[in-house]
Amino acid sequence: MPRAKDVVYVRARVPKNIHLRFKIEALKAGKDMDKIINELIEKWLAEVAPDFDPEEDEREQPAKQKR
């Protein structure tokens, strides 16, 4: 798990009924919603960017070029 200072907030708008059901199912599964969202994002990234390693330290990646 990343250090607290390495975490950012991601905001998304979802319909109330989906949010409520997500919250209920997360509680039933004994998982917190953040953990599930992280798992879903990592799964999606594995499909679209198989070379991405979520465990790799950001500082090891090449610096982004400024525009």
Beta strands, then each sheet from edge to edge (+ up, - down):
end
